[in-house]
Amino acid sequence: MSIPRDSYVDVPGLGKSKINAAYGATREEVRIKEVEAGESEADAEEAGTKAGRRALIETVANLTGVSVDHYAEVGLLGFALLTDAVGGVDVCLKHAVSEPLSGARFRKGRQTLDGPQALSFVRQRHGLPRGDLDRITRQQVYMASLAQKILSSQTLTDAGKLSELQNAVSRSVMLDDGWDVIGFAEQLKDLSGGNVKFTTIPIADDQAWSDDGTQSVLGIDTAQVHSYVDRLLGNKPTTDSENPRAGYTVDVVNAGTVEGLAGNVSRLLTDRGYQRGETSTKPMNEFDSIVYAKSKDSDGAKQLVKDLGGAVEIREDPSLPDDKLKLALTNTYTGVGSVVNTGDQGGDSTQESPSTTSSAPKQPVIKADGNGPVCVN
């Protein structure tokens, strides 16, 4: 699961910040304090690095609701070494690329990358439609192809290939002290590539700003991320006070003519933590969309209107239970999940959730199966 570097989240000791500051800013802050306290530069650097890693681990755990058992830190050199260790990695591009800042120069279509080429492939963000988000997709298809190469070629059952891979890992990957990564890898011998999947946390707003108004950031709804992760892991949805949406089931009615609108909006609302209700199509003589609830004062209805973008009326329907909401969508709807906001109508709920404000379509599910690499930007 990828977390975009500009995700605006709570970082221990820093408050609200981009997640890429959790490691670096914490490391530098602790390093400076250690030096000022009289520690050597080397000892201060080590203390800062450890503190940065702890801050990042805690930030990720709080954001996803999943405890972090082990930690691996892969330098950019690792992409090159691991690629060469398996004899190259297959990728596929929708368009030819020539981008000097990353050194990415590739033809359109399927191709096999060596180590240095793989490094350029996963580094490029300039010239891509979604910038860093497309770079994340690049990294995911690379890792999926790498995993597929290892699993399909019996690398893990070949002592020579395993030794070469171990050498590459030892030169490029920093592991925590308690993790025997080769022993872990051997546990994967019977794992099929189709069961290795890649996704990205849902983005609530891809045009958000930091609280001080100085940085463009990606807005993140922690409750939405928790619900998304819970569903991926097959856990029961979160129902605690952190997620006020979890206590409400939302039925969505497509009252207009936009094909797939109800299903798309229902999927996105489930990502945000609501319980998935029924979806249906039923025309009605209304111009604007409506949220029906037992009472106009329903907290769930007010939260739903807020999540939809605010321009939806709440109407009372005494026949509804307290925990049930009904959303009727007309052709004037332009909120979350509309054609205007996502460019997507429908899709597998296991796919990456699109931004609520971006017009770019979703990327497909990325798996390490034997069907070849997914073609991406």
C-alpha positions as CSV (number, residue, x, y, z in Angstrom):
1,M,0.0,0.0,0.0
2,S,1.5,3.3,-1.1
3,I,1.2,6.5,0.8
4,P,1.8,9.6,-1.4
5,R,4.7,11.8,0.0
6,D,2.5,14.9,0.1
7,S,-0.2,13.3,2.3
8,Y,-1.1,15.8,5.0
9,V,-1.2,13.8,8.2
10,D,-0.5,13.9,12.0
11,V,3.2,13.3,12.7
12,P,4.3,12.7,16.3
13,G,6.2,15.7,17.5
14,L,5.5,17.8,14.4
15,G,1.7,18.0,14.3
16,K,0.1,18.2,10.9
17,S,2.6,17.8,8.2
18,K,3.4,16.1,4.9
19,I,4.3,12.5,5.6
20,N,7.6,12.9,3.9
21,A,8.7,15.2,6.7
22,A,8.1,12.5,9.4
23,Y,11.5,10.9,8.8
24,G,13.6,13.9,7.6
25,A,12.4,16.7,9.8
26,T,12.4,14.5,13.0
27,R,15.9,13.2,12.2
28,E,17.3,16.7,11.7
29,E,15.5,18.1,14.8
30,V,17.0,15.3,17.0
31,R,20.4,15.5,15.4
32,I,20.7,19.2,16.2
33,K,19.6,18.7,19.8
34,E,22.1,15.9,20.3
35,V,25.0,18.1,18.9
36,E,23.9,21.0,21.1
37,A,24.0,18.6,24.1
38,G,27.6,17.8,23.3
39,E,27.3,14.5,21.4
40,S,29.6,13.7,18.5
41,E,28.4,14.4,15.0
42,A,28.3,10.6,14.3
43,D,26.4,9.8,17.4
44,A,24.0,12.7,16.8
45,E,23.4,11.5,13.2
46,E,22.6,7.9,14.4
47,A,20.2,9.2,17.1
48,G,18.5,11.4,14.6
49,T,18.1,8.6,12.1
50,K,16.6,6.2,14.7
51,A,14.2,8.9,15.8
52,G,13.2,9.6,12.2
53,R,12.4,6.0,11.6
54,R,10.4,5.7,14.8
55,A,8.4,8.8,13.8
56,L,7.7,7.4,10.4
57,I,6.6,4.0,11.7
58,E,4.3,5.6,14.2
59,T,2.8,7.9,11.6
60,V,2.1,5.1,9.2
61,A,0.6,3.0,12.0
62,N,-1.7,5.8,13.1
63,L,-2.7,6.6,9.6
64,T,-3.6,3.1,8.5
65,G,-4.7,1.6,11.8
66,V,-2.2,-1.3,11.2
67,S,0.7,-2.0,13.5
68,V,4.1,-2.1,11.9
69,D,5.9,-5.4,12.7
70,H,9.1,-4.8,10.6
71,Y,10.8,-2.0,8.8
72,A,12.8,-2.1,5.6
73,E,14.5,1.0,4.1
74,V,15.3,0.7,0.4
75,G,17.7,3.2,-1.2
76,L,17.3,4.1,-4.9
77,L,20.4,2.0,-5.6
78,G,18.3,-0.9,-4.5
79,F,16.1,-0.7,-7.5
80,A,19.0,-1.2,-9.8
81,L,20.7,-4.0,-7.8
82,L,17.5,-6.0,-7.3
83,T,16.6,-5.6,-11.0
84,D,19.9,-7.0,-12.2
85,A,19.7,-9.8,-9.6
86,V,16.6,-11.2,-11.3
87,G,17.8,-10.6,-14.8
88,G,15.8,-7.5,-15.6
89,V,12.2,-6.5,-15.0
90,D,9.4,-6.1,-17.6
91,V,7.3,-2.9,-17.8
92,C,4.8,-1.5,-20.2
93,L,4.3,2.2,-21.1
94,K,1.3,3.8,-22.8
95,H,3.5,6.4,-24.4
96,A,7.1,6.9,-25.3
97,V,9.1,8.9,-22.7
98,S,12.1,11.3,-22.9
99,E,12.5,13.1,-19.6
100,P,16.1,14.5,-18.8
101,L,15.7,15.1,-15.1
102,S,15.2,11.4,-14.2
103,G,17.0,10.1,-17.3
104,A,13.9,8.3,-18.4
105,R,14.0,7.5,-22.1
106,F,11.8,4.7,-23.1
107,R,9.8,3.6,-26.1
108,K,6.0,2.9,-26.0
109,G,4.9,-0.6,-25.2
110,R,6.4,-3.6,-23.3
111,Q,10.1,-3.8,-22.6
112,T,12.6,-5.2,-20.2
113,L,14.6,-2.8,-18.0
114,D,18.1,-3.4,-16.6
115,G,19.2,-1.8,-13.3
116,P,20.0,1.8,-14.3
117,Q,16.9,1.9,-16.5
118,A,14.7,0.7,-13.7
119,L,16.1,3.5,-11.5
120,S,15.1,6.1,-14.1
121,F,11.7,4.4,-14.5
122,V,10.7,4.6,-10.9
123,R,12.2,8.1,-10.3
124,Q,10.3,10.0,-13.1
125,R,7.5,12.4,-12.0
126,H,8.0,15.4,-14.3
127,G,6.0,15.0,-17.6
128,L,3.5,12.6,-16.1
129,P,-0.2,13.6,-16.0
130,R,-0.6,13.2,-12.3
131,G,3.0,13.9,-11.3
132,D,3.9,12.1,-8.1
133,L,0.8,9.9,-8.1
134,D,1.8,8.5,-11.5
135,R,5.3,7.9,-10.1
136,I,3.7,5.9,-7.4
137,T,1.9,3.8,-10.0
138,R,5.3,3.3,-11.8
139,Q,6.8,2.0,-8.6
140,Q,3.9,-0.3,-8.0
141,V,4.1,-1.9,-11.5
142,Y,7.8,-2.3,-11.1
143,M,7.4,-4.0,-7.8
144,A,4.6,-6.2,-9.1
145,S,6.8,-7.2,-12.1
146,L,9.8,-7.9,-9.8
147,A,7.6,-10.1,-7.5
148,Q,6.2,-11.9,-10.5
149,K,9.7,-12.5,-11.9
150,I,10.9,-14.0,-8.6
151,L,7.8,-16.2,-8.0
152,S,7.5,-17.5,-11.6
153,S,11.2,-18.3,-12.1
154,Q,11.5,-20.3,-8.9
155,T,14.2,-17.9,-7.6
156,L,13.3,-18.8,-4.1
157,T,14.0,-22.5,-4.7
158,D,17.3,-22.0,-6.6
159,A,20.2,-21.7,-4.1
160,G,22.3,-19.8,-6.6
161,K,19.6,-17.3,-7.6
162,L,18.6,-16.9,-3.9
163,S,22.2,-16.1,-3.0
164,E,22.5,-13.4,-5.7
165,L,19.2,-11.9,-4.5
166,Q,20.4,-12.0,-0.9
167,N,23.6,-10.2,-1.9
168,A,21.6,-7.5,-3.7
169,V,19.3,-7.1,-0.6
170,S,22.3,-6.9,1.8
171,R,23.8,-4.1,-0.3
172,S,20.8,-2.0,-0.8
173,V,18.2,-2.6,1.9
174,M,18.3,-1.6,5.6
175,L,16.3,-4.0,7.8
176,D,15.4,-3.9,11.4
177,D,17.5,-6.2,13.7
178,G,14.7,-8.8,14.3
179,W,13.8,-9.5,10.6
180,D,15.3,-12.5,8.8
181,V,14.2,-11.4,5.3
182,I,15.5,-14.5,3.6
183,G,13.6,-16.7,6.0
184,F,10.6,-14.5,5.3
185,A,11.1,-14.8,1.5
186,E,11.2,-18.6,1.8
187,Q,7.8,-18.6,3.3
188,L,6.5,-17.1,0.0
189,K,7.5,-20.1,-2.1
190,D,3.9,-21.3,-2.5
191,L,2.4,-17.8,-2.9
192,S,0.9,-17.1,-6.3
193,G,1.6,-13.8,-8.0
194,G,-2.1,-13.0,-8.3
195,N,-2.3,-12.8,-4.5
196,V,0.3,-10.0,-4.5
197,K,-1.6,-6.8,-5.0
198,F,-0.7,-3.1,-4.9
199,T,-2.9,-0.1,-4.0
200,T,-2.7,3.5,-2.7
201,I,-4.5,5.0,0.2
202,P,-7.6,7.0,-0.7
203,I,-7.1,10.8,-1.2
204,A,-9.9,13.0,0.1
205,D,-8.7,16.2,-1.6
206,D,-5.8,16.4,-4.1
207,Q,-6.0,20.2,-4.2
208,A,-5.7,20.9,-0.4
209,W,-3.5,23.4,1.4
210,S,-1.6,23.1,4.7
211,D,-3.1,24.7,7.7
212,D,-0.8,27.7,7.4
213,G,-1.6,28.1,3.7
214,T,1.9,27.9,2.5
215,Q,2.0,24.4,1.0
216,S,0.0,22.5,-1.5
217,V,-0.8,19.1,0.0
218,L,-3.0,16.0,-0.4
219,G,-5.9,16.1,2.0
220,I,-6.3,12.8,3.9
221,D,-9.3,11.6,5.9
222,T,-7.9,9.2,8.5
223,A,-11.3,7.5,9.2
224,Q,-11.6,6.9,5.4
225,V,-8.2,5.4,5.3
226,H,-8.9,3.1,8.3
227,S,-12.2,1.9,6.6
228,Y,-10.4,1.3,3.3
229,V,-7.6,-0.7,5.0
230,D,-10.1,-2.7,7.1
231,R,-12.0,-3.7,4.0
232,L,-8.8,-4.7,2.2
233,L,-7.8,-6.9,5.1
234,G,-11.3,-8.4,5.5
235,N,-11.8,-6.9,8.9
236,K,-15.1,-5.6,10.1
237,P,-15.6,-1.9,9.4
238,T,-14.5,0.6,12.1
239,T,-17.3,1.6,14.4
240,D,-15.6,3.7,17.0
241,S,-16.0,7.4,17.7
242,E,-13.1,8.2,15.3
243,N,-15.4,7.4,12.4
244,P,-18.8,9.0,12.7
245,R,-19.8,7.5,9.3
246,A,-19.5,3.9,10.4
247,G,-22.9,3.8,12.1
248,Y,-24.8,4.7,8.9
249,T,-25.9,2.6,5.9
250,V,-26.4,4.6,2.7
251,D,-28.7,3.5,-0.1
252,V,-27.9,5.3,-3.3
253,V,-30.5,5.9,-6.0
254,N,-29.6,7.0,-9.5
255,A,-32.5,9.4,-10.4
256,G,-30.8,10.7,-13.5
257,T,-29.4,9.4,-16.7
258,V,-25.7,9.2,-15.9
259,E,-24.8,5.5,-16.3
260,G,-23.2,3.9,-13.2
261,L,-23.4,7.0,-11.1
262,A,-25.1,5.3,-8.1
263,G,-22.5,2.5,-8.0
264,N,-19.6,4.9,-8.3
265,V,-20.8,7.2,-5.5
266,S,-21.7,4.2,-3.3
267,R,-18.2,2.8,-3.6
268,L,-16.6,6.1,-2.7
269,L,-18.8,6.6,0.3
270,T,-17.9,3.1,1.5
271,D,-14.2,4.1,1.2
272,R,-15.0,7.0,3.5
273,G,-16.5,4.6,6.2
274,Y,-20.2,4.4,5.5
275,Q,-21.8,1.0,5.4
276,R,-22.6,0.0,1.9
277,G,-26.4,0.0,1.2
278,E,-28.4,-0.9,-1.9
279,T,-27.9,0.8,-5.2
280,S,-30.8,1.3,-7.7
281,T,-32.0,3.3,-10.6
282,K,-35.4,5.2,-10.3
283,P,-36.3,8.4,-12.0
284,M,-37.9,11.1,-9.9
285,N,-39.3,14.6,-10.6
286,E,-36.6,16.5,-8.8
287,F,-34.0,18.9,-10.2
288,D,-31.4,18.7,-7.4
289,S,-30.1,15.7,-5.5
290,I,-31.5,14.9,-2.0
291,V,-30.4,13.1,1.1
292,Y,-33.3,11.4,2.9
293,A,-33.1,10.8,6.7
294,K,-35.4,10.1,9.6
295,S,-34.8,13.6,10.8
296,K,-33.3,16.8,9.3
297,D,-31.1,17.0,12.5
298,S,-29.5,13.6,11.8
299,D,-25.8,13.8,12.4
300,G,-25.2,11.2,9.8
301,A,-27.2,13.1,7.1
302,K,-25.2,16.3,7.9
303,Q,-21.9,14.4,7.6
304,L,-23.1,12.9,4.3
305,V,-24.0,16.3,2.9
306,K,-20.5,17.6,3.9
307,D,-18.8,14.6,2.3
308,L,-20.8,15.1,-0.9
309,G,-19.6,18.7,-1.2
310,G,-22.4,20.5,0.7
311,A,-24.9,21.3,-2.1
312,V,-27.4,18.6,-1.3
313,E,-30.8,19.2,0.5
314,I,-31.8,17.0,3.6
315,R,-35.4,15.9,3.6
316,E,-37.2,14.0,6.4
317,D,-38.5,10.5,5.7
318,P,-40.0,9.1,9.0
319,S,-40.1,5.6,7.5
320,L,-36.3,5.4,7.6
321,P,-34.5,3.9,10.6
322,D,-32.1,6.2,12.6
323,D,-29.1,4.5,11.1
324,K,-30.3,4.5,7.4
325,L,-29.8,7.3,4.9
326,K,-31.0,7.4,1.3
327,L,-29.2,9.5,-1.4
328,A,-31.0,10.3,-4.6
329,L,-28.8,11.6,-7.4
330,T,-30.0,13.7,-10.3
331,N,-28.2,14.9,-13.4
332,T,-27.2,18.2,-11.7
333,Y,-25.1,16.3,-9.1
334,T,-21.4,17.4,-9.3
335,G,-20.1,16.2,-6.0
336,V,-17.9,13.2,-5.0
337,G,-18.1,10.4,-7.5
338,S,-19.7,12.5,-10.3
339,V,-18.4,12.5,-13.9
340,V,-17.1,16.0,-13.2
341,N,-15.1,15.0,-10.2
342,T,-13.7,11.6,-11.2
343,G,-14.1,10.8,-14.8
344,D,-15.0,7.2,-13.7
345,Q,-18.3,5.5,-13.3
346,G,-18.1,2.1,-11.7
347,G,-15.3,-0.3,-11.2
348,D,-14.0,-2.9,-8.8
349,S,-14.1,-1.8,-5.2
350,T,-10.6,-3.3,-4.7
351,Q,-9.1,-0.8,-7.1
352,E,-7.4,2.4,-6.1
353,S,-9.8,5.1,-5.1
354,P,-9.7,8.1,-7.3
355,S,-9.3,11.6,-5.9
356,T,-12.5,13.4,-5.1
357,T,-11.4,16.4,-7.1
358,S,-9.2,15.0,-9.9
359,S,-10.5,14.4,-13.4
360,A,-8.0,11.6,-14.0
361,P,-9.4,8.1,-14.2
362,K,-8.3,5.4,-11.8
363,Q,-5.5,3.1,-12.5
364,P,-6.4,-0.7,-12.7
365,V,-5.6,-3.1,-9.9
366,I,-1.9,-4.0,-10.0
367,K,-1.1,-7.6,-9.4
368,A,2.0,-9.7,-9.6
369,D,0.3,-12.3,-11.8
370,G,1.5,-13.9,-15.0
371,N,-0.5,-11.8,-17.4
372,G,2.3,-9.4,-18.1
373,P,2.9,-5.9,-16.8
374,V,0.1,-3.3,-16.7
375,C,0.6,-0.5,-19.2
376,V,0.9,2.8,-17.4
377,N,1.9,6.4,-18.1
